[in-house]
Amino acid sequence: MHIEIKHSGLDPDQNEVVHLLWTGGWDSSFRLLQLLTMYRLKVQPYYIIDPDRENLFYELRSMQTIRKNISDTFSNLSENLLPTFFVDLQNIPLDNEIIKSLNRIREANPLGEQYDWLSSFVSAYNIKDLEISLEKGGHGIFNFLRKKFIYIQENGLGFFRLDPKCKDSDEYRVFHNFRFPLMETTKLDMERISSIL
């Protein structure tokens, strides 16, 4: 199967859309459909192309299939799903200050290498409030951050983010451009909500 990847430009008015890291997996696809069908919002998906990623082809194919299903099933909403913004991993300049902060965090807490380039990506591309769909119970590495999260409701959406009171911390430097809408949502919760979408 051929999968066409178009490297599109960013929407200049970022306030009109929800920015979502979309991998084609269960959690981020659930969030995508929730934003489109429950909240009737425009969604700008992002995908980082890592040629060494084992699931690369399957994720791209899954996103293509989901996009087609949305167009077929929710034709009135499909225009709210903007073209996916693809960026090649090697085109993300690593931010030295973010890397220093991550290295200090890793002295006491496990944290995957993907945050080196994810945090550098949102910084380099000036993306504010990129949603990451980490579900409750699935990412124990974030337990060390929970004390620094606050829950916010904004324009009808609820999500967790780093407390601005922590703005001088390494954690804030790394994660302040992200929001986490599913931190208190389990996969069972998602299944239940999906049944009424």
Secondary structure, DSSP 8 states (H G I E B T S, - for coil): -----------S-GGGEEEEE--SSHHHHHHHHIIIIIS--EEEEEEEE-TT-TTHHHHHHHHHHHHHHHHHH-TTTGGGB---EEEEGGGS---HHHHHHHHHHHTTS---THHHHHHHHHHHTT--SEE----TTS-GGGGGGGGGEEEEEETTEEEEEE-GGGTTSHHHHHHTTEEBTTTT--HHHHHHHHTT-
